[in-house]
């Protein structure tokens, strides 16, 4: 269990937006349209994230 909402990269808040698009550690590397269309690549990325959101 995490006690802090801070991200592993040092960001103050570990939001889904931060993780998906901003975080230097976890951000999705593919095109952002993938998250709107929930492409298979984006689903795979989500599944491989080992985070409790
Ligand atoms: Zn981060």
mmCIF file of the protein (N, C-alpha, C, O) and its ligand, coordinates in Angstrom:
data_MODEL
# 
_entry.id   MODEL 
# 
loop_
_entity.id 
_entity.type 
_entity.pdbx_number_of_molecules 
1 polymer     1 
2 non-polymer 1 
# 
_entity_poly.entity_id                      1 
_entity_poly.type                           'polypeptide(L)' 
_entity_poly.nstd_linkage                   no 
_entity_poly.nstd_monomer                   no 
_entity_poly.pdbx_seq_one_letter_code       
;(UNK)(UNK)(UNK)(UNK)(UNK)(UNK)(UNK)(UNK)(UNK)(UNK)(UNK)(UNK)(UNK)(UNK)(UNK)(UNK)
(UNK)(UNK)(UNK)(UNK)(UNK)(UNK)(UNK)(UNK)(UNK)(UNK)(UNK)(UNK)(UNK)(UNK)(UNK)(UNK)
(UNK)(UNK)(UNK)(UNK)(UNK)(UNK)(UNK)(UNK)(UNK)(UNK)(UNK)(UNK)(UNK)(UNK)(UNK)(UNK)
(UNK)(UNK)(UNK)(UNK)(UNK)
;
_entity_poly.pdbx_seq_one_letter_code_can   XXXXXXXXXXXXXXXXXXXXXXXXXXXXXXXXXXXXXXXXXXXXXXXXXXXXX 
_entity_poly.pdbx_strand_id                 A 
# 
loop_
_entity_poly_seq.entity_id 
_entity_poly_seq.num 
_entity_poly_seq.mon_id 
_entity_poly_seq.hetero 
1 1  UNK n 
1 2  UNK n 
1 3  UNK n 
1 4  UNK n 
1 5  UNK n 
1 6  UNK n 
1 7  UNK n 
1 8  UNK n 
1 9  UNK n 
1 10 UNK n 
1 11 UNK n 
1 12 UNK n 
1 13 UNK n 
1 14 UNK n 
1 15 UNK n 
1 16 UNK n 
1 17 UNK n 
1 18 UNK n 
1 19 UNK n 
1 20 UNK n 
1 21 UNK n 
1 22 UNK n 
1 23 UNK n 
1 24 UNK n 
1 25 UNK n 
1 26 UNK n 
1 27 UNK n 
1 28 UNK n 
1 29 UNK n 
1 30 UNK n 
1 31 UNK n 
1 32 UNK n 
1 33 UNK n 
1 34 UNK n 
1 35 UNK n 
1 36 UNK n 
1 37 UNK n 
1 38 UNK n 
1 39 UNK n 
1 40 UNK n 
1 41 UNK n 
1 42 UNK n 
1 43 UNK n 
1 44 UNK n 
1 45 UNK n 
1 46 UNK n 
1 47 UNK n 
1 48 UNK n 
1 49 UNK n 
1 50 UNK n 
1 51 UNK n 
1 52 UNK n 
1 53 UNK n 
# 
loop_
_struct_asym.id 
_struct_asym.entity_id 
A 1 
B 2 
# 
loop_
_chem_comp.id 
_chem_comp.type 
_chem_comp.mon_nstd_flag 
UNK 'L-peptide linking' . 
ZN  non-polymer         . 
# 
_pdbx_entity_nonpoly.entity_id   2 
_pdbx_entity_nonpoly.name        ? 
_pdbx_entity_nonpoly.comp_id     ZN 
# 
_pdbx_nonpoly_scheme.asym_id         B 
_pdbx_nonpoly_scheme.entity_id       2 
_pdbx_nonpoly_scheme.mon_id          ZN 
_pdbx_nonpoly_scheme.ndb_seq_num     1 
_pdbx_nonpoly_scheme.pdb_seq_num     101 
_pdbx_nonpoly_scheme.auth_seq_num    101 
_pdbx_nonpoly_scheme.pdb_mon_id      ZN 
_pdbx_nonpoly_scheme.auth_mon_id     ZN 
_pdbx_nonpoly_scheme.pdb_strand_id   A 
_pdbx_nonpoly_scheme.pdb_ins_code    . 
# 
loop_
_atom_site.group_PDB 
_atom_site.id 
_atom_site.type_symbol 
_atom_site.label_atom_id 
_atom_site.label_alt_id 
_atom_site.label_comp_id 
_atom_site.label_asym_id 
_atom_site.label_entity_id 
_atom_site.label_seq_id 
_atom_site.pdbx_PDB_ins_code 
_atom_site.Cartn_x 
_atom_site.Cartn_y 
_atom_site.Cartn_z 
_atom_site.occupancy 
_atom_site.B_iso_or_equiv 
_atom_site.pdbx_formal_charge 
_atom_site.auth_seq_id 
_atom_site.auth_comp_id 
_atom_site.auth_asym_id 
_atom_site.auth_atom_id 
_atom_site.pdbx_PDB_model_num 
ATOM   1   N  N  . UNK A 1 1  ? 0.837   -1.216 0.000   1.00 0.00 ? 1   UNK A N  1 
ATOM   2   C  CA . UNK A 1 1  ? 0.000   0.000  0.000   1.00 0.00 ? 1   UNK A CA 1 
ATOM   3   C  C  . UNK A 1 1  ? 0.867   1.260  0.000   1.00 0.00 ? 1   UNK A C  1 
ATOM   4   O  O  . UNK A 1 1  ? 1.899   1.335  0.667   1.00 0.00 ? 1   UNK A O  1 
ATOM   5   N  N  . UNK A 1 2  ? 0.423   2.207  -0.745  1.00 0.00 ? 2   UNK A N  1 
ATOM   6   C  CA . UNK A 1 2  ? 1.124   3.487  -0.757  1.00 0.00 ? 2   UNK A CA 1 
ATOM   7   C  C  . UNK A 1 2  ? 0.492   4.418  0.274   1.00 0.00 ? 2   UNK A C  1 
ATOM   8   O  O  . UNK A 1 2  ? -0.729  4.447  0.435   1.00 0.00 ? 2   UNK A O  1 
ATOM   9   N  N  . UNK A 1 3  ? 1.312   5.154  0.950   1.00 0.00 ? 3   UNK A N  1 
ATOM   10  C  CA . UNK A 1 3  ? 0.792   6.161  1.869   1.00 0.00 ? 3   UNK A CA 1 
ATOM   11  C  C  . UNK A 1 3  ? 0.810   7.542  1.245   1.00 0.00 ? 3   UNK A C  1 
ATOM   12  O  O  . UNK A 1 3  ? 0.096   8.443  1.685   1.00 0.00 ? 3   UNK A O  1 
ATOM   13  N  N  . UNK A 1 4  ? 1.622   7.703  0.228   1.00 0.00 ? 4   UNK A N  1 
ATOM   14  C  CA . UNK A 1 4  ? 1.762   9.008  -0.406  1.00 0.00 ? 4   UNK A CA 1 
ATOM   15  C  C  . UNK A 1 4  ? 1.150   9.014  -1.800  1.00 0.00 ? 4   UNK A C  1 
ATOM   16  O  O  . UNK A 1 4  ? 1.292   8.047  -2.548  1.00 0.00 ? 4   UNK A O  1 
ATOM   17  N  N  . UNK A 1 5  ? 0.473   10.095 -2.149  1.00 0.00 ? 5   UNK A N  1 
ATOM   18  C  CA . UNK A 1 5  ? -0.061  10.206 -3.504  1.00 0.00 ? 5   UNK A CA 1 
ATOM   19  C  C  . UNK A 1 5  ? 1.008   10.620 -4.503  1.00 0.00 ? 5   UNK A C  1 
ATOM   20  O  O  . UNK A 1 5  ? 0.740   10.696 -5.702  1.00 0.00 ? 5   UNK A O  1 
ATOM   21  N  N  . UNK A 1 6  ? 2.203   10.884 -4.027  1.00 0.00 ? 6   UNK A N  1 
ATOM   22  C  CA . UNK A 1 6  ? 3.261   11.314 -4.940  1.00 0.00 ? 6   UNK A CA 1 
ATOM   23  C  C  . UNK A 1 6  ? 3.634   10.212 -5.910  1.00 0.00 ? 6   UNK A C  1 
ATOM   24  O  O  . UNK A 1 6  ? 3.604   9.022  -5.598  1.00 0.00 ? 6   UNK A O  1 
ATOM   25  N  N  . UNK A 1 7  ? 3.984   10.663 -7.097  1.00 0.00 ? 7   UNK A N  1 
ATOM   26  C  CA . UNK A 1 7  ? 4.420   9.704  -8.111  1.00 0.00 ? 7   UNK A CA 1 
ATOM   27  C  C  . UNK A 1 7  ? 5.878   9.330  -7.883  1.00 0.00 ? 7   UNK A C  1 
ATOM   28  O  O  . UNK A 1 7  ? 6.622   10.065 -7.233  1.00 0.00 ? 7   UNK A O  1 
ATOM   29  N  N  . UNK A 1 8  ? 6.277   8.199  -8.413  1.00 0.00 ? 8   UNK A N  1 
ATOM   30  C  CA . UNK A 1 8  ? 7.660   7.756  -8.296  1.00 0.00 ? 8   UNK A CA 1 
ATOM   31  C  C  . UNK A 1 8  ? 8.646   8.723  -8.959  1.00 0.00 ? 8   UNK A C  1 
ATOM   32  O  O  . UNK A 1 8  ? 9.830   8.732  -8.621  1.00 0.00 ? 8   UNK A O  1 
ATOM   33  N  N  . UNK A 1 9  ? 8.164   9.528  -9.895  1.00 0.00 ? 9   UNK A N  1 
ATOM   34  C  CA . UNK A 1 9  ? 9.046   10.478 -10.580 1.00 0.00 ? 9   UNK A CA 1 
ATOM   35  C  C  . UNK A 1 9  ? 9.230   11.749 -9.774  1.00 0.00 ? 9   UNK A C  1 
ATOM   36  O  O  . UNK A 1 9  ? 10.055  12.591 -10.127 1.00 0.00 ? 9   UNK A O  1 
ATOM   37  N  N  . UNK A 1 10 ? 8.455   11.905 -8.668  1.00 0.00 ? 10  UNK A N  1 
ATOM   38  C  CA . UNK A 1 10 ? 8.596   13.081 -7.831  1.00 0.00 ? 10  UNK A CA 1 
ATOM   39  C  C  . UNK A 1 10 ? 7.478   14.091 -7.985  1.00 0.00 ? 10  UNK A C  1 
ATOM   40  O  O  . UNK A 1 10 ? 7.451   15.099 -7.279  1.00 0.00 ? 10  UNK A O  1 
ATOM   41  N  N  . UNK A 1 11 ? 6.552   13.832 -8.903  1.00 0.00 ? 11  UNK A N  1 
ATOM   42  C  CA . UNK A 1 11 ? 5.426   14.743 -9.090  1.00 0.00 ? 11  UNK A CA 1 
ATOM   43  C  C  . UNK A 1 11 ? 4.541   14.748 -7.845  1.00 0.00 ? 11  UNK A C  1 
ATOM   44  O  O  . UNK A 1 11 ? 4.435   13.738 -7.149  1.00 0.00 ? 11  UNK A O  1 
ATOM   45  N  N  . UNK A 1 12 ? 3.915   15.877 -7.571  1.00 0.00 ? 12  UNK A N  1 
ATOM   46  C  CA . UNK A 1 12 ? 3.107   16.016 -6.363  1.00 0.00 ? 12  UNK A CA 1 
ATOM   47  C  C  . UNK A 1 12 ? 1.905   15.093 -6.343  1.00 0.00 ? 12  UNK A C  1 
ATOM   48  O  O  . UNK A 1 12 ? 1.572   14.512 -5.310  1.00 0.00 ? 12  UNK A O  1 
ATOM   49  N  N  . UNK A 1 13 ? 1.258   14.961 -7.487  1.00 0.00 ? 13  UNK A N  1 
ATOM   50  C  CA . UNK A 1 13 ? 0.059   14.121 -7.531  1.00 0.00 ? 13  UNK A CA 1 
ATOM   51  C  C  . UNK A 1 13 ? 0.169   13.093 -8.644  1.00 0.00 ? 13  UNK A C  1 
ATOM   52  O  O  . UNK A 1 13 ? 0.525   13.411 -9.779  1.00 0.00 ? 13  UNK A O  1 
ATOM   53  N  N  . UNK A 1 14 ? -0.144  11.863 -8.293  1.00 0.00 ? 14  UNK A N  1 
ATOM   54  C  CA . UNK A 1 14 ? -0.092  10.801 -9.284  1.00 0.00 ? 14  UNK A CA 1 
ATOM   55  C  C  . UNK A 1 14 ? -1.498  10.572 -9.830  1.00 0.00 ? 14  UNK A C  1 
ATOM   56  O  O  . UNK A 1 14 ? -2.200  9.640  -9.437  1.00 0.00 ? 14  UNK A O  1 
ATOM   57  N  N  . UNK A 1 15 ? -1.877  11.443 -10.739 1.00 0.00 ? 15  UNK A N  1 
ATOM   58  C  CA . UNK A 1 15 ? -3.198  11.316 -11.357 1.00 0.00 ? 15  UNK A CA 1 
ATOM   59  C  C  . UNK A 1 15 ? -3.092  10.462 -12.604 1.00 0.00 ? 15  UNK A C  1 
ATOM   60  O  O  . UNK A 1 15 ? -1.998  10.225 -13.118 1.00 0.00 ? 15  UNK A O  1 
ATOM   61  N  N  . UNK A 1 16 ? -4.243  9.999  -13.089 1.00 0.00 ? 16  UNK A N  1 
ATOM   62  C  CA . UNK A 1 16 ? -4.225  9.196  -14.311 1.00 0.00 ? 16  UNK A CA 1 
ATOM   63  C  C  . UNK A 1 16 ? -3.710  10.027 -15.485 1.00 0.00 ? 16  UNK A C  1 
ATOM   64  O  O  . UNK A 1 16 ? -3.028  9.507  -16.368 1.00 0.00 ? 16  UNK A O  1 
ATOM   65  N  N  . UNK A 1 17 ? -4.037  11.317 -15.491 1.00 0.00 ? 17  UNK A N  1 
ATOM   66  C  CA . UNK A 1 17 ? -3.528  12.185 -16.562 1.00 0.00 ? 17  UNK A CA 1 
ATOM   67  C  C  . UNK A 1 17 ? -2.014  12.268 -16.490 1.00 0.00 ? 17  UNK A C  1 
ATOM   68  O  O  . UNK A 1 17 ? -1.325  12.157 -17.503 1.00 0.00 ? 17  UNK A O  1 
ATOM   69  N  N  . UNK A 1 18 ? -1.511  12.462 -15.295 1.00 0.00 ? 18  UNK A N  1 
ATOM   70  C  CA . UNK A 1 18 ? -0.058  12.542 -15.118 1.00 0.00 ? 18  UNK A CA 1 
ATOM   71  C  C  . UNK A 1 18 ? 0.610   11.264 -15.617 1.00 0.00 ? 18  UNK A C  1 
ATOM   72  O  O  . UNK A 1 18 ? 1.573   11.305 -16.382 1.00 0.00 ? 18  UNK A O  1 
ATOM   73  N  N  . UNK A 1 19 ? 0.084   10.148 -15.173 1.00 0.00 ? 19  UNK A N  1 
ATOM   74  C  CA . UNK A 1 19 ? 0.696   8.873  -15.534 1.00 0.00 ? 19  UNK A CA 1 
ATOM   75  C  C  . UNK A 1 19 ? 0.613   8.602  -17.032 1.00 0.00 ? 19  UNK A C  1 
ATOM   76  O  O  . UNK A 1 19 ? 1.566   8.116  -17.641 1.00 0.00 ? 19  UNK A O  1 
ATOM   77  N  N  . UNK A 1 20 ? -0.530  8.920  -17.612 1.00 0.00 ? 20  UNK A N  1 
ATOM   78  C  CA . UNK A 1 20 ? -0.716  8.612  -19.030 1.00 0.00 ? 20  UNK A CA 1 
ATOM   79  C  C  . UNK A 1 20 ? 0.098   9.518  -19.954 1.00 0.00 ? 20  UNK A C  1 
ATOM   80  O  O  . UNK A 1 20 ? 0.628   9.062  -20.968 1.00 0.00 ? 20  UNK A O  1 
ATOM   81  N  N  . UNK A 1 21 ? 0.197   10.801 -19.601 1.00 0.00 ? 21  UNK A N  1 
ATOM   82  C  CA . UNK A 1 21 ? 0.759   11.750 -20.575 1.00 0.00 ? 21  UNK A CA 1 
ATOM   83  C  C  . UNK A 1 21 ? 1.958   12.556 -20.101 1.00 0.00 ? 21  UNK A C  1 
ATOM   84  O  O  . UNK A 1 21 ? 2.682   13.109 -20.929 1.00 0.00 ? 21  UNK A O  1 
ATOM   85  N  N  . UNK A 1 22 ? 2.187   12.638 -18.816 1.00 0.00 ? 22  UNK A N  1 
ATOM   86  C  CA . UNK A 1 22 ? 3.202   13.556 -18.318 1.00 0.00 ? 22  UNK A CA 1 
ATOM   87  C  C  . UNK A 1 22 ? 4.400   12.831 -17.711 1.00 0.00 ? 22  UNK A C  1 
ATOM   88  O  O  . UNK A 1 22 ? 5.547   13.233 -17.910 1.00 0.00 ? 22  UNK A O  1 
ATOM   89  N  N  . UNK A 1 23 ? 4.132   11.794 -16.995 1.00 0.00 ? 23  UNK A N  1 
ATOM   90  C  CA . UNK A 1 23 ? 5.172   11.144 -16.198 1.00 0.00 ? 23  UNK A CA 1 
ATOM   91  C  C  . UNK A 1 23 ? 6.350   10.645 -17.037 1.00 0.00 ? 23  UNK A C  1 
ATOM   92  O  O  . UNK A 1 23 ? 6.153   9.934  -18.023 1.00 0.00 ? 23  UNK A O  1 
ATOM   93  N  N  . UNK A 1 24 ? 7.570   11.014 -16.649 1.00 0.00 ? 24  UNK A N  1 
ATOM   94  C  CA . UNK A 1 24 ? 8.750   10.539 -17.383 1.00 0.00 ? 24  UNK A CA 1 
ATOM   95  C  C  . UNK A 1 24 ? 9.015   9.057  -17.166 1.00 0.00 ? 24  UNK A C  1 
ATOM   96  O  O  . UNK A 1 24 ? 9.779   8.444  -17.912 1.00 0.00 ? 24  UNK A O  1 
ATOM   97  N  N  . UNK A 1 25 ? 8.384   8.479  -16.146 1.00 0.00 ? 25  UNK A N  1 
ATOM   98  C  CA . UNK A 1 25 ? 8.600   7.063  -15.867 1.00 0.00 ? 25  UNK A CA 1 
ATOM   99  C  C  . UNK A 1 25 ? 7.547   6.194  -16.538 1.00 0.00 ? 25  UNK A C  1 
ATOM   100 O  O  . UNK A 1 25 ? 7.873   5.190  -17.173 1.00 0.00 ? 25  UNK A O  1 
ATOM   101 N  N  . UNK A 1 26 ? 6.282   6.583  -16.396 1.00 0.00 ? 26  UNK A N  1 
ATOM   102 C  CA . UNK A 1 26 ? 5.197   5.693  -16.805 1.00 0.00 ? 26  UNK A CA 1 
ATOM   103 C  C  . UNK A 1 26 ? 4.440   6.100  -18.064 1.00 0.00 ? 26  UNK A C  1 
ATOM   104 O  O  . UNK A 1 26 ? 3.697   5.287  -18.615 1.00 0.00 ? 26  UNK A O  1 
ATOM   105 N  N  . UNK A 1 27 ? 4.604   7.323  -18.529 1.00 0.00 ? 27  UNK A N  1 
ATOM   106 C  CA . UNK A 1 27 ? 3.749   7.836  -19.592 1.00 0.00 ? 27  UNK A CA 1 
ATOM   107 C  C  . UNK A 1 27 ? 3.657   6.912  -20.814 1.00 0.00 ? 27  UNK A C  1 
ATOM   108 O  O  . UNK A 1 27 ? 4.630   6.276  -21.218 1.00 0.00 ? 27  UNK A O  1 
ATOM   109 N  N  . UNK A 1 28 ? 2.469   6.868  -21.372 1.00 0.00 ? 28  UNK A N  1 
ATOM   110 C  CA . UNK A 1 28 ? 2.244   6.084  -22.582 1.00 0.00 ? 28  UNK A CA 1 
ATOM   111 C  C  . UNK A 1 28 ? 3.002   6.714  -23.741 1.00 0.00 ? 28  UNK A C  1 
ATOM   112 O  O  . UNK A 1 28 ? 2.920   7.923  -23.954 1.00 0.00 ? 28  UNK A O  1 
ATOM   113 N  N  . UNK A 1 29 ? 3.730   5.908  -24.483 1.00 0.00 ? 29  UNK A N  1 
ATOM   114 C  CA . UNK A 1 29 ? 4.626   6.437  -25.526 1.00 0.00 ? 29  UNK A CA 1 
ATOM   115 C  C  . UNK A 1 29 ? 3.962   6.545  -26.891 1.00 0.00 ? 29  UNK A C  1 
ATOM   116 O  O  . UNK A 1 29 ? 4.492   7.187  -27.798 1.00 0.00 ? 29  UNK A O  1 
ATOM   117 N  N  . UNK A 1 30 ? 2.837   5.935  -27.029 1.00 0.00 ? 30  UNK A N  1 
ATOM   118 C  CA . UNK A 1 30 ? 2.182   5.942  -28.328 1.00 0.00 ? 30  UNK A CA 1 
ATOM   119 C  C  . UNK A 1 30 ? 1.385   7.212  -28.551 1.00 0.00 ? 30  UNK A C  1 
ATOM   120 O  O  . UNK A 1 30 ? 1.400   8.112  -27.712 1.00 0.00 ? 30  UNK A O  1 
ATOM   121 N  N  . UNK A 1 31 ? 0.697   7.291  -29.663 1.00 0.00 ? 31  UNK A N  1 
ATOM   122 C  CA . UNK A 1 31 ? -0.127  8.460  -29.967 1.00 0.00 ? 31  UNK A CA 1 
ATOM   123 C  C  . UNK A 1 31 ? -1.292  8.603  -29.002 1.00 0.00 ? 31  UNK A C  1 
ATOM   124 O  O  . UNK A 1 31 ? -1.914  7.617  -28.609 1.00 0.00 ? 31  UNK A O  1 
ATOM   125 N  N  . UNK A 1 32 ? -1.579  9.845  -28.626 1.00 0.00 ? 32  UNK A N  1 
ATOM   126 C  CA . UNK A 1 32 ? -2.625  10.082 -27.626 1.00 0.00 ? 32  UNK A CA 1 
ATOM   127 C  C  . UNK A 1 32 ? -4.010  9.657  -28.106 1.00 0.00 ? 32  UNK A C  1 
ATOM   128 O  O  . UNK A 1 32 ? -4.896  9.383  -27.295 1.00 0.00 ? 32  UNK A O  1 
ATOM   129 N  N  . UNK A 1 33 ? -4.192  9.603  -29.400 1.00 0.00 ? 33  UNK A N  1 
ATOM   130 C  CA . UNK A 1 33 ? -5.497  9.181  -29.906 1.00 0.00 ? 33  UNK A CA 1 
ATOM   131 C  C  . UNK A 1 33 ? -5.808  7.763  -29.436 1.00 0.00 ? 33  UNK A C  1 
ATOM   132 O  O  . UNK A 1 33 ? -6.973  7.377  -29.351 1.00 0.00 ? 33  UNK A O  1 
ATOM   133 N  N  . UNK A 1 34 ? -4.784  7.000  -29.137 1.00 0.00 ? 34  UNK A N  1 
ATOM   134 C  CA . UNK A 1 34 ? -4.977  5.627  -28.677 1.00 0.00 ? 34  UNK A CA 1 
ATOM   135 C  C  . UNK A 1 34 ? -5.816  5.543  -27.406 1.00 0.00 ? 34  UNK A C  1 
ATOM   136 O  O  . UNK A 1 34 ? -6.586  4.601  -27.218 1.00 0.00 ? 34  UNK A O  1 
ATOM   137 N  N  . UNK A 1 35 ? -5.658  6.536  -26.539 1.00 0.00 ? 35  UNK A N  1 
ATOM   138 C  CA . UNK A 1 35 ? -6.397  6.445  -25.273 1.00 0.00 ? 35  UNK A CA 1 
ATOM   139 C  C  . UNK A 1 35 ? -7.860  6.805  -25.476 1.00 0.00 ? 35  UNK A C  1 
ATOM   140 O  O  . UNK A 1 35 ? -8.714  6.423  -24.676 1.00 0.00 ? 35  UNK A O  1 
ATOM   141 N  N  . UNK A 1 36 ? -8.148  7.528  -26.528 1.00 0.00 ? 36  UNK A N  1 
ATOM   142 C  CA . UNK A 1 36 ? -9.547  7.865  -26.827 1.00 0.00 ? 36  UNK A CA 1 
ATOM   143 C  C  . UNK A 1 36 ? -10.241 6.709  -27.527 1.00 0.00 ? 36  UNK A C  1 
ATOM   144 O  O  . UNK A 1 36 ? -11.432 6.463  -27.335 1.00 0.00 ? 36  UNK A O  1 
ATOM   145 N  N  . UNK A 1 37 ? -9.477  6.016  -28.333 1.00 0.00 ? 37  UNK A N  1 
ATOM   146 C  CA . UNK A 1 37 ? -10.050 4.901  -29.079 1.00 0.00 ? 37  UNK A CA 1 
ATOM   147 C  C  . UNK A 1 37 ? -9.825  3.583  -28.335 1.00 0.00 ? 37  UNK A C  1 
ATOM   148 O  O  . UNK A 1 37 ? -10.248 2.522  -28.794 1.00 0.00 ? 37  UNK A O  1 
ATOM   149 N  N  . UNK A 1 38 ? -9.154  3.661  -27.181 1.00 0.00 ? 38  UNK A N  1 
ATOM   150 C  CA . UNK A 1 38 ? -8.762  2.469  -26.413 1.00 0.00 ? 38  UNK A CA 1 
ATOM   151 C  C  . UNK A 1 38 ? -8.234  1.374  -27.341 1.00 0.00 ? 38  UNK A C  1 
ATOM   152 O  O  . UNK A 1 38 ? -8.738  0.252  -27.387 1.00 0.00 ? 38  UNK A O  1 
ATOM   153 N  N  . UNK A 1 39 ? -7.206  1.760  -28.066 1.00 0.00 ? 39  UNK A N  1 
ATOM   154 C  CA . UNK A 1 39 ? -6.572  0.810  -28.982 1.00 0.00 ? 39  UNK A CA 1 
ATOM   155 C  C  . UNK A 1 39 ? -5.932  -0.330 -28.200 1.00 0.00 ? 39  UNK A C  1 
ATOM   156 O  O  . UNK A 1 39 ? -5.708  -0.222 -26.995 1.00 0.00 ? 39  UNK A O  1 
ATOM   157 N  N  . UNK A 1 40 ? -5.648  -1.392 -28.881 1.00 0.00 ? 40  UNK A N  1 
ATOM   158 C  CA . UNK A 1 40 ? -5.068  -2.561 -28.220 1.00 0.00 ? 40  UNK A CA 1 
ATOM   159 C  C  . UNK A 1 40 ? -3.722  -2.226 -27.586 1.00 0.00 ? 40  UNK A C  1 
ATOM   160 O  O  . UNK A 1 40 ? -3.371  -2.767 -26.537 1.00 0.00 ? 40  UNK A O  1 
ATOM   161 N  N  . UNK A 1 41 ? -2.967  -1.328 -28.231 1.00 0.00 ? 41  UNK A N  1 
ATOM   162 C  CA . UNK A 1 41 ? -1.678  -0.939 -27.671 1.00 0.00 ? 41  UNK A CA 1 
ATOM   163 C  C  . UNK A 1 41 ? -1.855  -0.204 -26.347 1.00 0.00 ? 41  UNK A C  1 
ATOM   164 O  O  . UNK A 1 41 ? -1.078  -0.388 -25.410 1.00 0.00 ? 41  UNK A O  1 
ATOM   165 N  N  . UNK A 1 42 ? -2.885  0.629  -26.286 1.00 0.00 ? 42  UNK A N  1 
ATOM   166 C  CA . UNK A 1 42 ? -3.144  1.384  -25.058 1.00 0.00 ? 42  UNK A CA 1 
ATOM   167 C  C  . UNK A 1 42 ? -3.636  0.460  -23.951 1.00 0.00 ? 42  UNK A C  1 
ATOM   168 O  O  . UNK A 1 42 ? -3.232  0.612  -22.798 1.00 0.00 ? 42  UNK A O  1 
ATOM   169 N  N  . UNK A 1 43 ? -4.490  -0.482 -24.277 1.00 0.00 ? 43  UNK A N  1 
ATOM   170 C  CA . UNK A 1 43 ? -4.976  -1.444 -23.288 1.00 0.00 ? 43  UNK A CA 1 
ATOM   171 C  C  . UNK A 1 43 ? -3.810  -2.258 -22.729 1.00 0.00 ? 43  UNK A C  1 
ATOM   172 O  O  . UNK A 1 43 ? -3.750  -2.532 -21.530 1.00 0.00 ? 43  UNK A O  1 
ATOM   173 N  N  . UNK A 1 44 ? -2.899  -2.635 -23.599 1.00 0.00 ? 44  UNK A N  1 
ATOM   174 C  CA . UNK A 1 44 ? -1.736  -3.402 -23.174 1.00 0.00 ? 44  UNK A CA 1 
ATOM   175 C  C  . UNK A 1 44 ? -0.888  -2.578 -22.204 1.00 0.00 ? 44  UNK A C  1 
ATOM   176 O  O  . UNK A 1 44 ? -0.405  -3.085 -21.191 1.00 0.00 ? 44  UNK A O  1 
ATOM   177 N  N  . UNK A 1 45 ? -0.718  -1.290 -22.542 1.00 0.00 ? 45  UNK A N  1 
ATOM   178 C  CA . UNK A 1 45 ? 0.051   -0.407 -21.666 1.00 0.00 ? 45  UNK A CA 1 
ATOM   179 C  C  . UNK A 1 45 ? -0.604  -0.325 -20.290 1.00 0.00 ? 45  UNK A C  1 
ATOM   180 O  O  . UNK A 1 45 ? 0.071   -0.403 -19.264 1.00 0.00 ? 45  UNK A O  1 
ATOM   181 N  N  . UNK A 1 46 ? -1.930  -0.168 -20.283 1.00 0.00 ? 46  UNK A N  1 
ATOM   182 C  CA . UNK A 1 46 ? -2.656  -0.095 -19.022 1.00 0.00 ? 46  UNK A CA 1 
ATOM   183 C  C  . UNK A 1 46 ? -2.473  -1.360 -18.193 1.00 0.00 ? 46  UNK A C  1 
ATOM   184 O  O  . UNK A 1 46 ? -2.254  -1.303 -16.983 1.00 0.00 ? 46  UNK A O  1 
ATOM   185 N  N  . UNK A 1 47 ? -2.565  -2.485 -18.859 1.00 0.00 ? 47  UNK A N  1 
ATOM   186 C  CA . UNK A 1 47 ? -2.458  -3.760 -18.160 1.00 0.00 ? 47  UNK A CA 1 
ATOM   187 C  C  . UNK A 1 47 ? -1.067  -3.981 -17.580 1.00 0.00 ? 47  UNK A C  1 
ATOM   188 O  O  . UNK A 1 47 ? -0.904  -4.636 -16.551 1.00 0.00 ? 47  UNK A O  1 
ATOM   189 N  N  . UNK A 1 48 ? -0.065  -3.420 -18.262 1.00 0.00 ? 48  UNK A N  1 
ATOM   190 C  CA . UNK A 1 48 ? 1.308   -3.629 -17.812 1.00 0.00 ? 48  UNK A CA 1 
ATOM   191 C  C  . UNK A 1 48 ? 1.745   -2.648 -16.733 1.00 0.00 ? 48  UNK A C  1 
ATOM   192 O  O  . UNK A 1 48 ? 2.785   -2.836 -16.100 1.00 0.00 ? 48  UNK A O  1 
ATOM   193 N  N  . UNK A 1 49 ? 0.952   -1.605 -16.525 1.00 0.00 ? 49  UNK A N  1 
ATOM   194 C  CA . UNK A 1 49 ? 1.250   -0.675 -15.437 1.00 0.00 ? 49  UNK A CA 1 
ATOM   195 C  C  . UNK A 1 49 ? 1.030   -1.388 -14.113 1.00 0.00 ? 49  UNK A C  1 
ATOM   196 O  O  . UNK A 1 49 ? -0.041  -1.944 -13.869 1.00 0.00 ? 49  UNK A O  1 
ATOM   197 N  N  . UNK A 1 50 ? 2.016   -1.370 -13.284 1.00 0.00 ? 50  UNK A N  1 
ATOM   198 C  CA . UNK A 1 50 ? 1.844   -2.018 -11.992 1.00 0.00 ? 50  UNK A CA 1 
ATOM   199 C  C  . UNK A 1 50 ? 1.590   -0.968 -10.925 1.00 0.00 ? 50  UNK A C  1 
ATOM   200 O  O  . UNK A 1 50 ? 2.374   -0.779 -9.994  1.00 0.00 ? 50  UNK A O  1 
ATOM   201 N  N  . UNK A 1 51 ? 0.469   -0.299 -11.098 1.00 0.00 ? 51  UNK A N  1 
ATOM   202 C  CA . UNK A 1 51 ? 0.110   0.785  -10.175 1.00 0.00 ? 51  UNK A CA 1 
ATOM   203 C  C  . UNK A 1 51 ? -1.306  0.600  -9.671  1.00 0.00 ? 51  UNK A C  1 
ATOM   204 O  O  . UNK A 1 51 ? -2.162  0.054  -10.368 1.00 0.00 ? 51  UNK A O  1 
ATOM   205 N  N  . UNK A 1 52 ? -1.540  1.049  -8.479  1.00 0.00 ? 52  UNK A N  1 
ATOM   206 C  CA . UNK A 1 52 ? -2.892  1.064  -7.944  1.00 0.00 ? 52  UNK A CA 1 
ATOM   207 C  C  . UNK A 1 52 ? -3.460  2.445  -8.150  1.00 0.00 ? 52  UNK A C  1 
ATOM   208 O  O  . UNK A 1 52 ? -3.030  3.399  -7.503  1.00 0.00 ? 52  UNK A O  1 
ATOM   209 N  N  . UNK A 1 53 ? -4.415  2.561  -9.035  1.00 0.00 ? 53  UNK A N  1 
ATOM   210 C  CA . UNK A 1 53 ? -4.994  3.872  -9.316  1.00 0.00 ? 53  UNK A CA 1 
ATOM   211 C  C  . UNK A 1 53 ? -6.365  3.985  -8.664  1.00 0.00 ? 53  UNK A C  1 
ATOM   212 O  O  . UNK A 1 53 ? -7.022  5.019  -8.784  1.00 0.00 ? 53  UNK A O  1 
HETATM 213 ZN ZN . ZN  B 2 .  ? 5.267   10.606 -12.459 1.00 0.00 ? 101 ZN  A ZN 1 
# 
